[in-house]
């Protein structure tokens, strides 16, 4: 019999999923914990069915309130239908709200549900007493809209991803808004009763205060924007970055490109020819290309391609010999011509060495009789997207660095060509390359927030090996954070104005519930800008 540790990974994964599901069902409807944002709480089992029932029942409640409120049968039908909405559809939320109240930490649903229950109880009392006005419609609308907002919020959180960061202001608002609303409602009730208003008017203003505040308007600020941003990224880039990645991308100020191959196509091309004495550049190219036509090395192919572009005829060669890692040689007529590193020659003109050291790219020498006669430089072809991508990164406020094992002259030349400050280049020196970890650690010690395009330890990693895609992601992240800030500003402004309007009795309870729901949907509508 196998022991516990011999279970297959598949079995462990299945058990883990079952445990999580059981925990979710057990905690459904419970009050959120200290670190859990209320809007992200798991919906109770059957939440979708409860919402549909509430929507179906709310329609006749509102219709009866508008057109059959004078009928006794119509009024009692409202009592029953609204009771089903509050007792069954919103039942798990009512139970959770009661637990948060007993813990003296009222959750975000408490004001709305308390207002709905007060409306229902007061309406039943007035109905028994024969009073002409009841608020069953307001209670049904408020509870149903609360269920709808929670359903939409759960979908938005799911679309934003499990690692979605919640702005601090939302956590503070979730902690303080419910007790503030309850306090304002109590003050409004007492003040209006003591200033000569009727009980009905006082309760109407109090319920309006309980209904009109909208925490979801703030709670949906981040998930609505992040969900829209991820959808846009998936459509444009082929994959959706995690919500946490988008949030961190917006705070970056430095990006490290950890090899030149991210900026170039990898295709070498002949760029420059330097000669000594009376040798012409054309003759030097013919000699080098004639020897290299027997080699399949990338530098050799670039030189031969350069000769083809110059439309020169290459002589026949014999006795071709390749020296891997060093160069090659062959006889042209009776002369042995060598192409390769400076070490293959007994003498290299200082001007040629200076050309090799001061010219970006990779330089080979061509000569005969032990003397180098010319130097040919090949360079990587810069990608068409590299210059615009670097310009975009700089325009977004980021400082780009180039990290490479290539020679300093080549690295600095490439950096200048694509728009990177040559002083921000870290290149291989004397055979020892600067490492990703060294550069990232150095920048982080300076207080910088660093992303690496490639694979290396950093605050953030872009593994797509695509500078343009990284620029797209960072730009989208900054736009997303701007939209989130706008949403939070809207939520704070709305709640302040709404509480004042409700407390002054300017808003009927039904309209207060509708306004709160509309306020919650504003971030969802506003976030759609990020999709375009």
N, C-alpha and C positions, 0 to 999 in steps of 0.2 A: 504493500500500500504506500502510495507516494505521500510525502509530507507536504505541509503547507507551502514551503518554499519552492516546491516542484511544479506549482501551477503554471500553466502556459501564460505568456503575456496577453494573449487574447482573452483568457478568462479573467485576468486581473483588470483588464480594460473594461470588460462587461460589468464586473462587480462595482468598479468605480462609478460607472454611469448609473447603475441602479441605486447606489448609495446617494449620489447627487440628486437623483430624481426623488428619492424618498425624503431627503432633506428639504427639497423644494416644496413638496406637497405638505410636509409637516410644518413648514414655516410660512406657508401661503396665508396671507391675511394678517400675519403677525406684524407688530410694530417694527420698523427698521431699527437696526442697531446704531450705535454711536457713529460708526464710520461709513454707514451705508446711506446713500442719498435716497430719500423717500421715493422720488420719481423712478428710481431704478429697481424698486422692490418687485419681487416676482408677483404676477397677478394670481389671484386665487384660482383653484381648479374650476374649470367651466366658465371662466371669465367671459369668453366670447358669447356663450349661450346666454349668460346673465345680461350682457349688454344688449343682445338682440331682443330679449324679452322686454327689457326696460324701454327700448326704442318703440317696440310695437305697442306697449301699454301707454306710453306717454302721449301718443297721438290722440287716442280717444279722451284722455284726461284733459288735454288742452282744448279739444273740440267741445267737450261738455262744459268746460269752464267759460268758453266764449259764447256758446249758443244755447246751452241748456242749463244755465246756472240757476234759473228760476224754478226748475223742476226738482222736486224732492228726490225722485228716483235718480235723476242725473247727478245730484249732489252726493247721494249715498254710493252711487257707482264710482264717483271720484274717490271716495273714502277707501273703498275696497281696492281699486286699481293702484292707487298711490301706496297703500299699505303693502301690496305685493312688491312694488318697485323698491320700497325702502327696506322691507323685511327679508325679501329673497334676493333680488338682483343686487342690491347694495349691502346685503346682510354681512358678508365677510368684511367689508370695509367698516361697517358700523361696529362690528366686534373688535376690529383692530384699533379703531378710534377710541373705543372705550378703554382698551388696555393702555393706550398712550396717555389718556387722561388720568387713569389710576396711578400711572407712573409719574404724574406731574410733568410730562414731556409731550404735550399735544402734538400729534402729527399733522401733516398738511391737509388731510381730509376732514379734520375735526370741525373747523368752522362751517364748511359747506354742509356736512351731515347734521351738525347741531342745528343749523338754520333750517334744514329740510324737516327734521323731527319737530322742531318748534312750530314751523308752519303747519305741519300736519295736525299736531295736537291742538294748536290754537284754532285751526279751521274746524276740527271735530267739535270742539267746545262751542264755537260760534254757531255751528250747524244745529247742535242740540238746543241752544238758546234762541235760535231763530234769527241770528244776525244775518244781514244780507250779503256780506262779503266773506269769501273763503280764499285760501291760497294753495289749494291742492295742486293747481297747475304749476305754481312756482316751485313747490316741493318736488314734483315729478321731474320738471325740467332740470332743476339743479342736480338731483341725484343722477339722472341719465347722462347729463353732460359731464359730470365727474367721471362716470364709468367710461364714457367715450374718450375723454382726455387721457385717462390712465391707459386705455388700450392703445391709443396712438403713441403715447410716450413710451410704452413698452416696445412697440415696433421701432420707434426711432432709436432707442437704446440698443436694440438688437442690430439694427443697420449700422450704427456707429461702431460697434465692436465691443468686446469684453474689457479691453484695456482703456476705455475712454476716461480721460481725466476730467474731474468736475471742478469748475472754477470755485475758488474759495468763497467768493461773494454769494454763490448759490447755496453753499453749505450754511453760511451765516444766515441767509434769508430763510432757509428751511428751518433753522433753529429758532429764529426770533419772530417770523411773520405770524405763525398761528397764535402764540400767546398775545402778541400785539393786537391782532384782529379780535380775539376774545375780549381783551381789555377795552378796546374801543367800543365794541358792541355793548358791553356792560355799561360803560359811561354814557353812551347814547341813550340807552333805555332809561337809566336813572334821570338824566338831565331832562329828557323830553317828558317824562312823567311828572317831574317837579315843575315844569314850566307850562303846565296847563294843557298839554296835548292829550288826546284820548289814548286809551290803551291800544286800540287798533293801530292808530298812527305811530305810536311809539314802537310797537312790535314790528310794524312794516319797515321802519327805518333800521331797527336792530337786525332784522333778517337780511335786509339789503346789504348791510355791512358784512354780515357773515358770508353772504354769497359772492360779493363783488371782488374780494381780494383774489389774486391769481398767482399762486406759487408756480404752477406749471409754466407760466410765461417766462419765468427765469430758469426753471429746471430743464426746459426744452431748448434753451439757448445753445448749449454746446452740442447735444446729440443731434439736433436738427441740422446744424451747420456741418458737423463732421460726417453725418450720413450722406448729405448732398455732395460734400467734397469727395468722399470715397467713391461715390457713384461716378462722378466726373473723372476721377483718376482712373477708374477701371475702364471707362469708355475710351479715354485718350491714351493711356499708357499701357493698357492691357492687364493691369493688376491694381488692386485697391490696397494702398498702404494702411497699416493699422492706425487706429485713432490716436494711439500714443505717439506713433511716429509723426503724424501730422502736427500734433500739439508741440512736440519737441522741435520739429523742423522750423516752426515759427520763431523760435528763440535763438537760432544759430547765428553766429557772427563770423565763423571761419569754416572754410571747406578745404580739405586736403585731397588733391588728385594724386593717387599714389603710384602712378607710372605714366610715362609719355604715351604709351599705347592707347590710353583713353582719349587722347587728343588727336591721334593720327590714325591713318587707315592701315598702317603696317606695310604699305607698298612704298619701296624706296625709289627715288628718282635722282638722276644726276643733276646737281645744281651748279657746281663751280669747278673750273679747271685753272690751276696755277702752273706756270712753266718757268724754267730757267734757261739762260743762254738764248740761242737763236731758234730753239725748238718752238714750233707753233702749237697752239691749243688743238688745232685739227689733227696734227701729226701725233700729238700725245694721246688724243682720244682714239685714233685709229690703232695705235700700238697697244693700248690697254684693252680695247674692245676685242682686238684680234686674239689676244691671249685668253681673255675671260670668256670668249664664246665657247670654250671647252669646259666651262665650270657651271654648276647649277646653284652656286651660292647666291643669296639675294643681292649682295653688292655687285657681284658679277653680272647678274641679270639686269640690274639698273644701268650699269655702264654700257652693256650691249644695246639696251633699249635707247640710251642716249645717242649712241652712234646711229641707230636706225632713224631716230628723229632728225639727226643732222644729215641723213642721206649720204653717208660716206661708204665706200666700198672697202671691205675688210680683206686683207691678204690671207693667203693660206698659211697655216702654221704646221709645225711638226714637233715631235718630241715634247708634247704637252705633259707637264708634271704638276700635280696639285700638292700643296703642303698644308694640310688641314689646320685651320686656326691661324695661319701665317700669310698665305697667299698662293700664287701659282706662277709658273714660268713656261715658256715655249720658244721655239726658234722661228723667227721670221726671216726668211732667206738664210743668211749665215749668222745672224745675230740672235743671241739668247736674250729675250726680254723678260723681265721680272715685274710682277704686279703684286703688291701686298704691303705689309707693315714696314716701318722705317728700319727695323732690325735686320731686314733682308739685304740691306745695302751697306757697303763700306763707307760711303759718304752720302750725306743728305744736306743739301744746301740749307743754311739757316733760314733763308726766306721761305722755303717750303715748310720747314718745321713751324715757323711763325704762322704761316697760313693755316696749317693743320690745327694749331692750338687756338687760333682766334676765330675760326669759322665753325658755326654750328653744323652738326652732322657727323658723319663718319668718313674719314679721309684715308685713301690708299695712295701709295706711291707707285710710279711706273718708271723704269729705267733699265739701263744695260751697262755692261762693263763695270759693275760694282757701284755705279753712281745713280742716284735718283734724279730723274730729269723733269718730272712733273708730279703734281698732286691733284687727285680727283676726289671731290667731295660729293657724297650722296646724302640725301635727307629723307626722312619719312614724309609722306604726303599728309598735310593737315586736313582733318575732316572738315567738311563744309559747315557742320554745325558747331565746331569748337569755338570759333571767335564769337558768334552770337550768344552761345551758352555762357561763356566767361563774362561777356558784357552784361548779360541778364543777372548773373550771380552778383556782380559788383553793383548793379543797379538796385538789387534787393538788400544792399547793405552788408554783403559778405566779403571777406578778404580771402581770395583764392591762393593756395600754396601748391607748388608742384614738387613732388617727391619722386626721385628717379635714381637708378643706378647708372644712368648714362653719364658721359663726361660733362664737365661743367659748362664748356662752351656750347655744346649741343643743347643741353638743358636750358641754358639761359636764352639761347637764340629761339628755341621753340616757345619758351614762355613769352618772350617779347612779341613773337609773331601772333600769338593768340590773345594777347592782352593781359598777361600775368606780369606783375612787377618782377623783374629779374632778381631783385633782392629777396623775393619770397620763394626762391628755388633752393631746394636741398638736394644736392646731387652726390653721386658716388665719388669718392676721393681716395686716390692711392690704393685702389682695390678694395676699400672698405666702404660699404654703402651705409647711408643713414637709414635707420629702421623706422617703420611706421610708429612703433611704440615710443621711440625717442622723440620724434617730432610732435606727436599728439600730447605726450606728457609735458613737453616744453610749453606748448601752447596752452594747455589746461592750467599749468602753474601761473600763467599770465592772466588767468581768469576768463579765458576764452571758452566758448561753447563750440565744440568742434564736430564736424561731420567728415567722414572719409568716404570717398567714392572708390570702392574696391572692397578689400577685406582687411580690416585692421581694428584694434581696440579704439573706441572713441565714444563720445556722448551719443552719436548717432551714426549708423552705417548705411550707405547706399550700395547694395550689392549688384545693382543692375549693370555696372560697368558702363554707364552712359551718363556723361556730364549733362547733356541736354535734358534727359529724364529727371536727373537730380534737380536741375534748375526748375523744371515744371513742378516738381513736388514741393520745393521750398516756396515758390511763388504761390501755389495753391494753399499751402499751410498759412502763409501770411494773410492771404485774402480771407481764409476761414477764421483766423483769430480776429480780424477786423469785423467780420459779420457777427461773431460771438459777442464782441464788446458792444456792438449796436443793439443786439438782442437784450443784453443785460441792462443797458441804458433804458430801453423801452420798458422792460419789466419793472424796473425801479420807479420810473416816472409814472407808469400806469397805476401801480399799487398805491402810490401816495395820493394821486388825484382821485382814484376810485374810492379810497377810504373816506376822503373828505366829502365827496359827492354823496356817498351812501349815508354817512353820518348826518348830513344836512337834510336828508329826506328827499333828495332830488330824483332818486331812482327807485322804481317799483321793484320788489323782490324778483319778479320774473325776468325783468330786463337786467337786473344785477347778475343773475345766473348766466344769462346769455352773453353779457359783456365779458364776464370772467372767462367763458369758454372761447370767445373770439380772441381775447388777449392771449390765450394759450396757443391758438393756432397761428397767430401772427408770425412767430419765429419759424414755423414750418413753411409758411408761404414765402417769407423773406429769404429763407435758406435756398430756395430754388434758383436764386441768382447765381449760386455757385455752380450749378449744373451747366450753365451756358458759357 
